[in-house]
Amino acid sequence: MWGIFIGLGLGVLEVLFLKKLIAMMTADKRNTAIAVPLTIAKLALILVVLWLMARFISLEAMIWCAAGVAAAMIGIPVVTGILTIKKYRQSGGEQK
């Protein structure tokens, strides 16, 4: 079950890295050529960590790790979106 903590850490790292990649791509179009391989490497990192967990630890640990990655990569954007909506409504952005 401790694999979930590795998965949560990896998921948080992936979300933060994705935000940096998006900022890099939107800042300058020349950075797109660099960002695409980095995005592929980011996804490969998840696969490598899951493979290492399954190969050297156990399949159960790999499943817990995958659950942690999924929870972080789904939960962080949902919570961020909810907080953004609440902030928007409090600032008077609500249309009637």
ABEGO torsion letter per residue (X at the ends): XAAAAAAAAAAAAAAAAAAAAAAAAAABAAAAAAAAAAAAAAAAAAAAAAAAAAAABBAAAAAAAAAAAAAAAAAAAAAAAAAAAAAAAAAGABBX
